[in-house]
């Protein structure tokens, strides 16, 4: 009997991985702050100006430095005209552009299509933790990638590319605070290569913003290597154990490729990688910058190693011409992935342990108006989106240092944790009239023992008021369906 062609599992596996990458490029999630970003962006579109004082919180006590205003305006403009599909298309375009730049870089370094596809897929997967949610950080991921492209062109003698640096940092500084990472990497590289004028050009670009040099002071005061109360800022070794191997995969692959091929990047580029690696160890959210830089800077070594691996597979017969069955299987996988991605385009999933209690916000939206509401940190901007039209003011939200002083932040978190014998007095001290908190917080039972009545209660959260009769007069709202929640909810 004639022997059938070898079942080429490598092609099928690559098709599976590439399909996963494609779905990750399209799949979009909601960051806890997305509701606020859109609300604030819509306000700016309506008024034509930046608000200097926050109109949504009754505990805000410092001028509002909205350092992400440009990203919010872009999000709001797209959402106003196209709905959720507008911002999902933007997110898809950004991640797709980063993937395309990475693919082109590997190909220019001599990588085969197989190598370019494999490395680009790996990059998309390891950065997905930062790129799946809709958030201003997406712009930092894109702009950092463009910065690496500009630096590469300068190193290859195309000095005119430097003219783009002031414009890049001007847009970046108005879209997201991650520009400070790019500025640090550029500064190190420029000092090493004696291109000091690039540092001045980038700095000048960052000054073109509504706050001038005040933005620098804001970044200085709010950006650091130790913010233990924010999961994105945790050191990489404090991430869930399942994520640590993913975070280390691309750098480890690059180290192995450099050892195998003996293709070591110049010291100036290794210094940039070292800076980013140190930053990632201390602050997890820098990891996407590190992964992108590793693929861009180590592309020659990665491409050579992938090519050698490709050649070995071909010689061994494991990478023979795909059989019809193999081709059909790979094509089916890609078709299913494409269909799934297209059907999900325009849908923003609300996922994760921070998901707000939809039943509670429905009660608040329908029955409570013009009140000062103590909110949980992660639910503040969700409450702003749904409840501010009713005149409800929140006590805390994800903007943190942009509208709240350190004192207010500390008092709020101490209240949540019931720190001190008088923590239960905090709502009365700040004039709060209603409270909406997760039931798991230590303060909830203490409040119930000091005159606060539960007017709504679910397995997730509780709404407390001093005078509950007005709310109890109406029948309770049925629980929300247990289906996956989509933005904007409830």
C-alpha positions in Angstrom: 0.0 0.0 0.0 1.3 3.4 -0.9 2.5 5.4 2.0 0.6 8.6 2.6 2.5 12.0 2.8 3.6 12.8 6.3 0.9 14.7 8.3 2.6 18.1 8.7 1.6 19.0 12.2 4.0 22.0 12.2 1.9 23.8 9.6 -1.3 23.0 11.4 0.3 24.2 14.7 1.5 27.4 13.1 -2.0 28.0 11.6 -3.5 27.5 15.1 -1.1 29.9 16.8 -1.4 32.5 14.0 -5.2 32.2 14.2 -5.0 32.8 18.0 -2.9 35.9 17.3 -5.4 37.1 14.8 -8.2 36.7 17.3 -6.2 38.5 19.9 -5.6 41.4 17.6 -9.4 41.7 17.1 -10.6 40.7 20.5 -11.3 43.7 22.7 -11.9 44.1 26.4 -13.0 47.0 28.6 -10.6 48.5 31.0 -12.2 49.7 34.3 -11.5 53.3 33.1 -13.0 53.0 29.6 -16.4 54.5 30.7 -14.6 57.5 32.1 -12.4 57.9 29.1 -15.4 58.1 26.8 -17.4 60.4 29.1 -14.5 62.8 29.5 -13.8 62.7 25.8 -17.4 63.5 25.0 -17.3 66.4 27.4 -14.3 67.8 25.6 -16.0 67.4 22.2 -19.1 69.1 23.4 -17.4 72.0 25.2 -14.2 72.4 23.1 -12.0 72.7 26.2 -10.3 70.8 28.9 -11.9 70.9 32.4 -9.5 72.2 35.0 -11.7 70.9 37.9 -13.5 67.6 38.1 -17.3 67.9 37.9 -18.0 64.2 38.7 -16.5 63.7 42.2 -17.4 65.3 45.4 -14.1 64.5 47.1 -11.8 65.8 44.3 -9.5 68.3 45.9 -6.8 69.2 43.3 -6.8 70.6 39.8 -7.4 68.0 37.1 -4.4 67.1 35.1 -5.9 65.1 32.2 -2.7 63.9 30.6 -4.6 61.4 28.4 -7.0 64.0 26.9 -6.0 63.3 23.2 -6.7 59.6 23.5 -10.0 60.3 25.2 -11.1 62.7 22.4 -10.1 60.1 19.8 -12.0 57.4 21.6 -15.1 59.6 22.0 -15.1 60.8 18.4 -15.0 57.2 17.1 -17.6 56.0 19.6 -20.0 58.9 18.9 -19.9 58.2 15.1 -19.5 54.5 14.9 -20.4 53.1 18.3 -18.3 50.3 19.9 -17.1 49.1 16.5 -15.3 52.5 16.0 -13.0 52.0 19.0 -12.5 48.3 18.4 -11.4 49.1 14.8 -8.9 51.6 16.2 -7.6 49.0 18.6 -7.4 46.4 15.9 -5.5 48.9 13.6 -3.0 49.7 16.3 -2.2 46.2 17.2 -2.2 45.1 13.6 0.2 48.0 12.8 2.6 46.9 15.5 2.4 43.3 14.2 3.0 44.4 10.6 6.1 46.4 11.7 7.5 43.4 13.6 6.9 41.1 10.6 8.6 43.5 8.2 11.5 43.9 10.6 12.1 40.2 10.8 11.9 39.9 7.0 14.4 42.7 6.5 16.7 40.9 8.9 16.6 37.9 6.6 13.9 35.8 8.2 11.8 33.5 6.1 8.0 34.0 5.9 7.8 31.1 8.4 10.2 32.8 10.8 8.5 36.2 10.5 5.0 34.7 11.0 6.2 32.7 14.1 7.9 35.6 15.8 5.2 38.1 15.0 2.6 35.7 16.4 4.7 35.2 19.6 4.9 39.0 20.0 1.1 39.5 19.6 0.4 36.8 22.2 2.9 38.0 24.8 1.7 41.6 24.5 -2.0 40.8 24.5 -2.3 41.4 28.3 -1.7 45.1 27.5 -3.3 45.3 24.1 -6.6 43.5 24.5 -8.3 46.2 26.7 -9.2 49.6 25.1 -7.0 52.0 27.0 -4.7 55.0 26.2 -1.7 52.7 26.7 -2.4 51.4 23.2 -1.0 54.6 21.8 2.1 54.1 23.8 2.6 50.7 22.4 2.2 52.0 18.9 4.4 55.1 19.4 7.2 53.1 21.1 7.2 50.8 18.1 7.4 53.8 15.7 10.3 55.3 17.9 12.3 52.1 17.3 11.6 52.3 13.6 12.9 55.9 13.6 16.0 55.0 15.5 16.7 52.1 13.2 16.5 54.4 10.1 18.8 56.9 11.7 21.3 54.2 12.4 21.2 53.2 8.8 22.1 56.7 7.6 18.6 58.1 7.1 19.1 61.1 9.4 16.0 62.9 8.1 14.0 60.4 10.1 15.0 62.4 13.2 12.6 65.2 12.1 9.7 63.0 13.1 10.8 62.8 16.8 9.4 66.1 18.0 6.1 65.4 16.4 6.0 61.9 17.7 6.6 63.0 21.3 4.2 65.9 21.0 1.3 63.5 20.1 2.5 60.9 22.6 2.7 63.3 25.5 -0.9 64.3 25.0 -2.2 60.7 24.6 -0.6 58.7 27.4 2.0 59.0 30.1 4.0 56.1 28.7 6.0 58.6 26.7 8.4 58.8 29.7 9.5 55.2 28.9 10.2 56.1 25.3 12.0 59.3 26.4 14.2 57.3 28.7 15.1 54.8 26.1 15.8 57.5 23.5 17.9 59.4 25.9 20.1 56.4 26.7 20.5 55.6 23.0 21.1 59.2 22.0 23.8 59.7 24.7 25.5 56.5 23.6 25.5 57.6 19.9 26.3 61.3 20.7 23.0 62.5 19.1 22.2 64.9 22.0 20.0 67.1 19.8 17.5 64.3 19.6 17.0 64.5 23.4 16.3 68.2 23.1 13.9 67.7 20.2 11.9 65.0 22.1 11.8 67.2 25.2 10.6 70.1 23.2 7.8 68.0 21.7 6.6 66.9 25.1 6.2 70.6 26.2 3.5 71.2 23.5 0.6 70.2 25.8 -2.1 72.1 27.7 0.0 72.1 30.9 3.4 73.0 29.5 6.3 72.0 31.8 3.6 71.2 34.4 3.2 67.9 32.7 6.8 67.0 33.6 6.2 67.8 37.2 3.0 65.7 37.2 4.8 62.7 35.7 7.6 63.2 38.2 5.1 63.2 41.1 2.9 60.3 39.9 5.1 57.9 38.0 7.5 55.7 40.0 8.7 52.2 40.6 6.5 51.5 43.6 2.7 51.6 43.3 1.6 48.3 45.1 -2.1 49.2 45.1 -2.3 49.0 41.2 -2.0 45.6 39.6 -0.4 47.0 36.4 2.4 48.5 38.5 3.3 45.4 40.4 6.9 43.9 39.9 6.9 41.1 37.4 7.8 38.6 40.1 4.5 39.4 41.9 2.4 38.6 38.8 0.3 35.4 38.8 2.6 32.4 38.3 0.9 31.5 35.1 2.0 34.8 33.5 5.6 34.8 34.5 6.6 32.2 31.9 4.8 34.2 29.2 6.6 37.3 30.2 10.0 35.6 30.0 9.3 33.7 26.8 10.4 36.3 24.2 13.5 37.6 26.1 14.6 34.0 26.8 14.1 33.1 23.1 16.2 36.1 22.1 19.0 35.1 24.5 19.0 31.6 23.1 19.0 32.9 19.6 22.0 35.2 20.3 23.9 32.3 21.9 23.2 30.0 19.0 23.9 32.4 16.2 26.6 34.5 17.9 24.8 37.6 16.5 24.9 40.1 19.4 23.3 43.5 19.0 25.6 46.6 19.5 26.2 47.7 23.1 24.0 50.8 22.7 21.0 48.6 21.8 21.8 46.1 24.6 21.8 49.0 27.0 18.3 50.0 25.9 17.1 46.4 26.4 18.8 46.4 29.8 16.9 49.6 30.8 13.6 48.1 29.7 14.3 44.8 31.4 15.1 46.6 34.7 11.9 48.6 34.3 9.8 45.5 33.6 11.1 43.7 36.6 10.1 46.7 38.8 6.9 47.7 36.9 5.0 45.0 35.1 3.2 47.3 32.7 6.5 48.1 30.9 6.6 44.5 29.6 5.0 45.3 26.2 7.8 47.8 25.5 10.4 45.2 26.4 8.9 42.5 24.1 8.6 44.9 21.2 12.2 46.1 21.6 13.5 42.5 21.9 11.9 41.5 18.6 13.1 44.7 16.9 16.7 44.8 18.2 17.3 41.0 18.2 15.6 40.5 14.9 18.9 39.4 13.1 19.6 36.7 15.7 16.0 35.6 16.0 15.6 35.4 12.2 18.9 33.4 11.8 17.9 31.0 14.5 14.4 30.6 13.1 15.8 30.0 9.6 18.2 27.4 11.0 15.3 25.7 12.7 13.3 25.9 9.6 16.1 24.3 7.5 16.6 21.5 10.0 12.9 20.6 9.9 13.0 20.6 6.1 16.0 18.3 6.0 14.5 15.9 8.5 11.3 15.8 6.4 9.1 17.2 9.2 8.5 20.3 7.1 7.8 18.8 3.8 5.3 20.2 1.3 1.9 20.1 3.1 -0.5 17.3 2.1 -3.9 18.2 0.9 -5.4 17.1 4.3 -2.9 19.3 6.2 -3.6 22.3 4.0 -7.3 21.8 4.4 -7.0 21.5 8.2 -4.9 24.6 8.4 -7.3 26.5 6.1 -10.3 25.5 8.2 -8.6 26.7 11.4 -7.8 30.0 9.8 -11.4 30.3 8.4 -13.0 29.6 11.7 -10.7 32.1 13.4 -11.4 34.8 10.8 -15.2 34.2 11.1 -15.0 34.4 14.9 -12.9 37.5 14.8 -15.3 39.3 12.3 -18.4 38.3 14.3 -16.8 39.7 17.5 -15.7 43.0 15.9 -17.5 45.8 17.6 -18.1 43.9 20.8 -16.2 45.0 23.8 -16.3 42.3 26.5 -16.3 43.3 30.2 -14.1 40.7 31.8 -12.1 40.1 35.0 -12.6 40.1 38.8 -13.3 43.9 38.8 -16.6 43.7 36.9 -19.2 46.0 38.4 -22.5 44.8 39.8 -25.0 45.5 37.0 -28.0 44.9 39.2 -26.8 47.5 41.7 -26.1 50.2 39.1 -29.5 49.6 37.6 -31.1 50.2 41.0 -29.1 53.3 41.5 -29.8 54.6 38.0 -33.5 54.1 38.2 -34.1 55.1 41.9 -31.4 57.4 43.1 -30.6 60.9 41.8 -28.6 63.9 42.9 -26.7 62.1 45.6 -23.1 61.8 46.8 -22.2 58.2 46.4 -19.2 56.5 48.0 -17.8 54.2 45.3 -15.3 51.4 45.0 -12.1 52.4 43.2 -12.6 50.1 40.2 -16.3 51.0 39.8 -16.0 54.8 39.9 -15.8 55.5 36.2 -18.5 52.9 35.4 -20.7 54.9 37.9 -19.7 58.2 36.3 -20.9 56.9 32.9 -24.2 55.5 34.1 -25.1 57.7 37.0 -23.8 61.2 36.3 -26.7 62.1 34.0 -28.9 61.6 37.2 -26.7 64.1 39.1 -24.9 61.4 41.1 -21.4 62.4 42.3 -18.8 59.7 43.1 -16.2 59.6 45.8 -13.4 57.7 44.1 -12.5 56.4 40.6 -9.5 55.2 38.6 -8.1 58.7 37.8 -6.3 58.7 41.2 -3.6 61.3 41.3 -5.1 63.3 38.5 -8.0 64.6 40.6 -7.4 63.3 44.2 -4.7 64.3 46.6 -2.6 61.7 48.5 -4.6 62.4 51.6 -8.0 61.6 49.9 -6.5 58.4 48.4 -5.2 57.3 51.7 -8.4 58.1 53.6 -10.5 56.2 51.0 -8.4 53.0 51.1 -8.2 53.2 54.9 -12.0 53.4 54.9 -12.4 50.4 52.5 -10.1 48.3 54.8 -11.8 49.6 58.1 -8.5 50.9 59.4 -9.0 52.6 62.7 -11.8 52.5 65.2 -13.5 55.5 63.6 -13.4 54.4 60.0 -17.2 54.1 59.8 -17.5 57.8 60.4 -15.8 58.7 57.1 -19.0 58.8 55.0 -20.6 61.3 57.4 -17.4 63.4 57.5 -17.3 63.8 53.7 -21.1 64.2 53.4 -21.9 61.0 51.6 -25.6 60.1 51.2 -25.3 56.7 49.7 -22.7 53.9 49.6 -22.1 51.3 46.9 -19.3 48.8 47.7 -18.3 45.2 47.1 -19.6 43.0 50.0 -16.2 41.6 50.6 -14.8 44.9 52.0 -14.2 44.9 55.7 -16.0 48.1 56.2 -19.4 46.9 55.0 -20.5 45.0 58.1 -19.3 47.8 60.3 -21.4 50.3 58.4 -24.5 48.1 58.8 -23.9 48.2 62.6 -23.8 52.0 62.7 -27.1 53.0 61.1 -26.5 52.4 57.4 -29.3 50.3 55.9 -28.9 47.9 52.9 -31.4 49.1 50.2 -30.0 46.6 47.7 -27.9 43.5 48.2 -26.5 40.9 45.9 -23.8 38.3 46.2 -21.4 40.9 44.7 -22.2 44.3 46.2 -24.4 46.3 48.6 -26.0 49.7 48.4 -26.4 51.4 51.7 -28.3 54.5 52.8 -29.3 56.2 56.0 -33.0 56.4 55.0 -34.0 53.4 53.0 -37.8 53.9 52.8 -37.9 55.7 49.5 -36.1 52.9 47.7 -37.9 50.0 49.4 -41.3 51.4 48.2 -40.7 49.9 44.8 -40.3 46.2 43.9 -36.8 44.8 43.4 -35.3 44.5 40.0 -34.8 41.0 38.7 -31.2 39.8 38.7 -29.2 40.4 35.5 -28.6 37.5 33.2 -25.4 35.6 33.9 -24.2 36.1 30.3 -21.0 37.8 29.3 -21.3 41.5 29.7 -20.6 43.8 26.8 -19.7 47.5 27.0 -21.3 49.9 28.0 -23.7 47.7 30.0 -25.2 47.5 32.5 
